[in-house]
Amino acid sequence: MKRLATILIAIFCVLGIQAQYHRHQILKVYNWDEYIGKGVIEKFEKWYKEVTGNTIKVEYVTYDYPEKYFEQMLKGEIDADVFCPPEYLVERMMKHDFLNPIDTSFVKEGIPNWTKGTSPFIDSLLQHIGETQGVNALDYTVGYLWGNTGVLINTKYVKPEEVFSWGFLLNPKYRGKVIMKDSFSDLYNILINYAFYEEVKMGATNRNLLATYLTNRNIAIVEDLLERARPQMKSFDVDDDKRLMANGSNWMSVTWNGDAKWAIDEAGDKVDLQYIVPKEGSECWMDCWTIPACSKNIEAASYWINFMCRPDIALLCMEETGYSSAIATPEILKAVTNDSIKETIDLSYFFGPTATAVHVDSVMYPDKSTIDRCSYLRDSGDRQEVLREIWEKIKETRVTNYWHLAIIGCVVLAIIITCIIILHRLNKKKTTTKG
């Protein structure tokens, strides 16, 4: 009911905006839910007016599943000016020739090109995707926020050493205790890395090959692991898992590092939460700003993307979401450095050769050794529907909760024993009376 009310309010707001402004004065931005800094939209509208002299109104739409909105764009059912998909969906957009280039002509007006502040690490990943499609990716997309997938544990119930391997997902000890991110693309990479860990160690294959080539054999291996892991899965969620962990009542969650960071900060000293990337590795992902082919306001969309790369704006988004920005300017490095943290991390892969020993939160910025154990999400292509069907089947599988049955059984047994004792006493009383 709450979600329905939110949707209805959003619809009425959109209708009100469209009645008040012409289409060229509206910027339709589609982004993940809870994925932007406080006040950023209002700051953009004000800045845009200052630098162009024109009024702009941001129509901001959020989602949990970007694939659904991309399909609607392809069908012409919606028009978005700015879209923030994960990198594998950017690759799919390239395949469909569904991207407009980012217009950087604003530099002629003396506006800095803040998109040049992105990390070489992020740029190289996007360029690799672009090369596979024969395009210069950086002409069409810019990194926004990025992270990895691991497991967030409540140390009251789970010790860190118990989850150093993804094998914990198959352990009946954690039956009904694992909250899962409702994102099969992430889970596929995790499980394929787990299945081929020994082969990767021997150099017979590598994680990125496993992520790129979705063979029938590999899909079957992952499906089997999912079926074996299903009893351990308590629920499937995109946004609320971080809150469920922060309240201290849940054991663990397979989640994104930014949500783990949010939960750790929210829990404070009340709950001891720890985030771990198991030894078999995981996957790195990034969300990117794009201008879809259906955009009706390419100029304002380009201004938006540039504005979101401004260091102070990037920091606002990091503070609100818990995720790391793709921006790697000196301002960002200075802001994330925390000398009260004793350990240092080699972040030269992200910030450059001078950042070999940085005092920084390891949840937000994993060290190079962790990055080296990660693969990168790729478009599943014609296997997309197969993977989707597998995931839906797994989620719909009902799991018997034996703990509940055991408790019910004990209660029933206690009732039976109590009845027997009462009847025995009544019979004994009757016998005594007759005597």
C-alpha positions as a printed Julia matrix, in Angstrom:
435×3 Matrix{Float64}:
   0.0     0.0     0.0
   2.86    2.36    0.87
   4.58    1.66   -2.48
   1.27    2.16   -4.34
   0.76    5.51   -2.63
   4.31    6.55   -3.55
   3.71    5.62   -7.2
   0.43    7.56   -7.31
   2.06   10.63   -5.77
   4.88   10.4    -8.34
   2.36   10.18  -11.19
   0.47   13.25   -9.99
   3.74   15.17   -9.57
   4.8    14.26  -13.1
   1.46   15.37  -14.52
   1.74   18.64  -12.61
   5.26   19.28  -13.89
   4.29   18.55  -17.49
   1.33   20.93  -17.27
   3.53   23.74  -15.93
   6.63   23.35  -18.16
   7.32   22.79  -21.86
   9.11   19.53  -22.71
  12.43   21.29  -23.4
  12.27   22.68  -19.85
  11.9    19.2   -18.35
  14.77   16.79  -17.72
  13.6    13.23  -17.15
  16.16   11.41  -15.01
  15.81    7.67  -14.33
  17.95    6.36  -11.48
  18.08    3.67   -8.8
  16.06    4.25   -5.64
  17.92    5.96   -2.76
  20.87    6.66   -5.03
  21.55   10.38   -4.99
  22.75   13.02   -2.52
  20.35   15.19   -0.57
  19.51   18.43   -2.32
  21.44   17.52   -5.48
  18.43   17.9    -7.78
  17.64   21.37   -6.46
  21.32   22.35   -6.71
  21.37   21.26  -10.36
  18.24   23.22  -11.25
  19.71   26.34   -9.68
  23.14   25.86  -11.3
  21.62   25.18  -14.73
  19.67   28.45  -14.51
  22.85   30.31  -13.54
  25.02   28.98  -16.38
  22.46   28.86  -19.2
  19.85   31.44  -18.21
  17.18   28.82  -18.84
  14.74   27.16  -16.46
  14.9    23.4   -16.06
  12.73   21.1   -13.95
  14.01   17.64  -13.12
  11.45   14.89  -13.33
  13.12   12.23  -11.19
  11.99    8.6   -11.5
  13.43    5.75   -9.41
  13.5     2.02   -9.97
  14.71   -1.26   -8.49
  15.07   -3.13  -11.81
  16.59   -1.03  -14.64
  16.1    -3.78  -17.24
  12.35   -3.27  -17.05
  12.67    0.45  -17.86
  15.15   -0.16  -20.66
  12.7    -2.56  -22.3
   9.99    0.11  -22.04
  12.32    2.64  -23.66
  13.04    0.27  -26.52
   9.32   -0.18  -27.09
   8.75    3.58  -27.05
   6.54    3.39  -23.96
   8.59    5.93  -22.0
  11.14    8.6   -22.87
  14.06    9.21  -20.54
  16.61   11.98  -20.98
  19.12   10.51  -18.54
  19.36    6.85  -17.52
  21.67    5.29  -14.91
  22.06    1.58  -15.73
  24.77   -0.88  -14.63
  27.61   -1.45  -17.07
  26.23   -4.7   -18.47
  23.07   -2.85  -19.45
  25.18   -0.09  -21.03
  26.7    -2.85  -23.15
  23.21   -3.96  -24.16
  22.3    -0.38  -25.06
  25.39   -0.27  -27.29
  24.27   -3.47  -29.01
  20.9    -1.86  -29.72
  22.54    1.4   -30.86
  20.43    3.1   -28.18
  22.87    5.71  -26.88
  23.31    9.38  -27.7
  26.81   10.85  -27.33
  27.34   13.22  -24.42
  27.45   16.79  -25.73
  30.45   18.53  -24.16
  30.11   21.75  -26.14
  29.38   23.47  -22.81
  33.15   23.86  -22.37
  32.95   26.67  -24.95
  30.9    28.58  -22.38
  33.73   28.3   -19.86
  32.15   25.43  -17.91
  34.73   22.88  -16.7
  34.41   19.36  -18.1
  34.14   17.49  -14.79
  33.6    14.16  -16.58
  37.39   14.1   -17.08
  37.79   13.51  -13.34
  36.74    9.86  -13.44
  39.21    7.17  -12.34
  41.35    5.48  -15.02
  40.22    2.22  -13.41
  36.58    2.99  -14.22
  37.39    4.4   -17.66
  39.38    1.31  -18.66
  36.5    -1.0   -17.77
  34.06    1.05  -19.83
  36.51    1.31  -22.71
  36.87   -2.47  -22.75
  33.1    -2.86  -23.06
  33.05   -0.25  -25.82
  35.82   -2.0   -27.75
  33.77   -5.19  -27.89
  31.01   -3.16  -29.58
  33.29   -1.07  -31.76
  32.59    2.27  -30.04
  34.48    4.71  -27.84
  32.52    4.15  -24.64
  33.6     7.41  -23.01
  31.81    9.36  -25.75
  28.55    7.82  -24.58
  28.78    7.04  -20.88
  30.4     8.18  -17.63
  30.82    6.19  -14.43
  28.69    7.29  -11.45
  28.99    4.98   -8.42
  30.69    1.6    -8.2
  31.23   -1.26   -5.81
  31.36   -5.01   -5.28
  29.28   -7.79   -3.78
  30.11   -9.61   -0.57
  28.49  -10.83    2.64
  27.51   -8.64    5.59
  27.43  -10.59    8.85
  26.16   -9.95   12.35
  29.04  -11.25   14.48
  26.59  -12.07   17.27
  25.49  -15.01   15.14
  28.22  -15.57   12.55
  32.01  -15.51   12.91
  34.05  -13.94   10.08
  35.99  -17.15    9.44
  32.72  -18.97    8.78
  32.15  -16.95    5.6
  35.68  -16.82    4.16
  34.32  -19.09    1.42
  31.07  -18.78   -0.52
  30.54  -22.4     0.52
  28.58  -21.07    3.5
  25.64  -20.68    1.1
  25.45  -24.48    0.92
  25.76  -25.06    4.68
  22.5   -26.24    6.36
  23.7   -24.51    9.52
  22.49  -21.24    7.94
  19.15  -22.55    6.76
  16.75  -19.63    6.43
  19.37  -17.15    7.65
  20.74  -15.52    4.48
  19.07  -12.41    3.04
  19.81  -12.29   -0.7
  20.15   -9.35   -3.06
  17.48   -9.8    -5.69
  20.07   -9.51   -8.46
  20.87  -12.72  -10.31
  23.63  -11.16  -12.42
  25.65  -10.58   -9.24
  24.89  -14.01   -7.82
  25.78  -15.78  -11.08
  29.31  -14.34  -10.99
  29.71  -15.26   -7.32
  28.68  -18.88   -7.85
  30.65  -19.41  -11.06
  33.75  -18.06   -9.28
  33.07  -20.49   -6.44
  32.55  -23.45   -8.79
  35.77  -22.84  -10.75
  37.97  -21.59   -7.93
  40.57  -24.35   -8.29
  40.73  -23.93  -12.08
  41.25  -20.18  -11.66
  44.05  -20.78   -9.14
  45.78  -23.17  -11.56
  45.44  -20.68  -14.42
  43.2   -22.96  -16.48
  40.65  -20.14  -16.79
  40.01  -16.68  -15.34
  37.09  -14.97  -13.7
  36.33  -12.56  -16.54
  36.14  -15.38  -19.08
  33.68  -17.18  -16.81
  31.6   -13.99  -16.52
  31.62  -13.35  -20.27
  30.9   -16.77  -21.75
  27.67  -18.17  -20.37
  27.82  -21.73  -21.66
  25.06  -24.29  -21.13
  27.4   -26.25  -18.87
  28.25  -23.27  -16.68
  24.63  -22.18  -16.41
  23.68  -25.71  -15.34
  26.44  -25.68  -12.7
  25.18  -22.38  -11.29
  21.57  -23.59  -11.33
  22.55  -26.69   -9.34
  24.39  -24.55   -6.77
  21.38  -22.26   -6.51
  19.07  -25.19   -5.81
  21.41  -26.42   -3.1
  21.7   -22.91   -1.63
  17.97  -22.15   -1.76
  17.15  -23.54    1.74
  19.61  -21.06    3.25
  17.95  -18.07    1.55
  15.61  -16.26    3.9
  14.34  -13.53    1.57
  15.13  -11.56   -1.59
  15.51   -7.8    -1.5
  17.02   -4.82   -3.28
  16.78   -1.93   -0.82
  15.56   -3.04    2.61
  18.24   -5.65    3.36
  20.51   -2.93    4.75
  17.83   -1.87    7.24
  17.13   -5.47    8.2
  20.82   -5.95    9.02
  21.16   -2.63   10.84
  18.39   -3.52   13.31
  20.46   -6.46   14.58
  17.9    -9.25   14.3
  19.28  -10.94   11.17
  22.31  -13.15   10.7
  23.73  -12.19    7.32
  23.05  -10.68    3.92
  24.64  -11.16    0.5
  24.74   -7.52   -0.46
  26.53   -4.65   -2.17
  29.33   -2.93   -0.29
  27.57    0.46   -0.29
  24.52   -1.0     1.42
  26.85   -2.76    3.85
  28.52    0.57    4.61
  25.12    2.21    5.18
  24.05   -0.6     7.54
  27.33   -0.49    9.5
  27.05    3.27    9.97
  23.35    3.05   10.87
  23.92    0.28   13.42
  26.79    2.14   15.09
  27.87    0.53   18.36
  24.55   -1.26   18.8
  25.29   -4.08   16.34
  28.7    -5.45   15.3
  28.43   -5.85   11.51
  31.34   -6.89    9.27
  31.59   -6.96    5.48
  33.65   -9.7     3.83
  34.47  -10.7     0.25
  35.09  -14.48    0.38
  38.3   -16.01   -0.95
  36.87  -17.27   -4.27
  36.27  -13.67   -5.27
  33.24  -11.72   -6.33
  32.36   -9.18   -8.97
  32.86   -5.48   -9.41
  30.07   -3.42  -10.89
  29.46    0.19  -11.74
  26.43    2.29  -12.56
  26.83    4.76  -15.38
  25.2     7.92  -16.67
  23.87    7.62  -20.21
  21.67    9.56  -22.62
  19.24    7.06  -24.22
  18.27    7.34  -27.88
  14.76    8.3   -26.76
  16.02   11.47  -25.01
  14.16   14.67  -25.86
  16.61   16.97  -24.08
  20.19   15.97  -24.93
  21.68   19.35  -24.02
  20.26   19.44  -20.48
  21.08   15.75  -20.08
  24.74   16.48  -20.9
  24.76   19.31  -18.37
  23.32   16.93  -15.75
  25.98   14.28  -16.36
  28.76   16.87  -16.16
  27.28   18.37  -12.96
  27.08   14.94  -11.3
  30.83   14.55  -11.87
  31.64   17.76   -9.99
  33.69   16.7    -6.95
  31.5    18.39   -4.32
  28.39   16.81   -5.85
  30.09   13.42   -6.07
  30.89   13.66   -2.35
  27.26   14.46   -1.5
  26.15   11.33   -3.34
  28.79    9.23   -1.61
  27.78   10.49    1.83
  24.12    9.71    1.24
  24.44    6.31   -0.45
  27.54    4.75    1.1
  28.94    3.94   -2.34
  32.2     5.14   -3.87
  32.11    7.66   -6.67
  33.78    7.01  -10.03
  35.41   10.42   -9.58
  39.06   10.2    -8.51
  40.19   13.81   -8.17
  42.45   15.03   -5.35
  39.37   16.49   -3.61
  37.8    13.04   -3.4
  40.99   11.37   -2.17
  41.42   14.03    0.53
  37.78   13.72    1.63
  37.85    9.91    1.99
  41.21    9.78    3.77
  40.76    9.14    7.49
  43.96    9.14    9.52
  42.14    7.65   12.52
  42.03    4.36   10.58
  45.29    2.57   11.41
  45.46    0.25    8.41
  46.39    1.55    4.97
  45.13    0.35    1.59
  46.81    0.37   -1.8
  44.46    2.46   -3.93
  46.92    3.17   -6.72
  44.65    1.25   -9.1
  41.97    3.89   -8.53
  43.61    7.21   -7.58
  46.98    6.77   -9.27
  50.56    5.87   -8.33
  50.8     8.19   -5.31
  47.92    6.44   -3.5
  49.76    3.29   -2.44
  49.05    3.6     1.31
  45.78    5.37    2.07
  43.99    5.41    5.43
  40.5     4.72    4.15
  37.39    2.65    4.86
  38.03   -0.75    3.25
  34.3    -1.37    2.75
  34.0     1.63    0.42
  37.38    1.15   -1.24
  38.57   -2.46   -1.46
  42.31   -3.0    -1.74
  43.96   -4.12   -4.96
  44.15   -7.76   -3.82
  40.35   -7.82   -3.5
  39.89   -6.13   -6.88
  42.18   -8.75   -8.43
  39.75  -11.43   -7.19
  36.76   -9.79   -8.86
  35.22  -10.27  -12.3
  33.09   -7.7   -14.09
  29.45   -7.88  -15.11
  28.75   -8.39  -18.8
  25.57   -8.44  -20.84
  24.04  -11.91  -20.88
  22.79  -11.4   -24.44
  20.54  -14.16  -25.72
  20.94  -16.04  -22.42
  19.16  -13.28  -20.52
  15.76  -14.94  -20.62
  17.19  -18.31  -19.57
  18.88  -16.76  -16.54
  15.76  -14.82  -15.65
  13.63  -17.98  -15.7
  16.12  -19.84  -13.5
  16.18  -17.02  -10.95
  12.38  -16.72  -10.85
  12.07  -20.47  -10.39
  14.55  -20.4    -7.5
  12.74  -17.52   -5.8
   9.37  -19.24   -6.17
  10.64  -22.51   -4.69
   9.02  -23.03   -1.31
  11.35  -24.11    1.46
  10.14  -26.05    4.45
  11.21  -24.43    7.68
  12.14  -27.43    9.8
  12.76  -25.25   12.86
   9.15  -24.12   12.78
   7.99  -27.71   12.33
  10.19  -28.83   15.21
   8.78  -26.1    17.46
   5.2   -26.98   16.47
   5.98  -30.65   17.05
   7.34  -29.91   20.51
   4.28  -27.83   21.38
   1.93  -30.59   20.2
   3.95  -33.2    22.11
   3.84  -31.05   25.24
   0.06  -30.72   24.91
  -0.33  -34.49   24.49
   1.88  -35.25   27.48
  -0.01  -32.67   29.57
  -3.35  -34.24   28.59
  -2.06  -37.72   29.46
  -0.87  -36.51   32.87
  -4.2   -34.8    33.55
  -6.18  -37.89   32.49
  -3.93  -40.12   34.59
  -4.5   -37.94   37.66
  -8.25  -37.85   37.06
  -8.39  -41.64   36.78
  -6.28  -42.01   39.9
  -8.59  -39.62   41.74
 -11.67  -41.61   40.66
 -10.05  -44.86   41.79
  -9.21  -43.35   45.18
 -12.79  -42.06   45.58
 -14.29  -45.47   44.85
 -11.96  -47.1    47.36
